[in-house]
């Protein structure tokens, strides 16, 4: 989720953040700030969180992924 992704970004454990198109703007802004501060990539998934969850093989909505 968003909390875990932000924590991982701050710890320098990831290379890219991916968020769903319907991710709340407050979370999206925090992700963008973390990406800039930690020099990691950030991309928007064109589908919604339910579609992102399906793409990941999860039976639930996923608003943010960290790789």
Order of alpha helices (4+ residues) and beta strands (2+ residues): alpha-beta-alpha-beta-alpha-beta
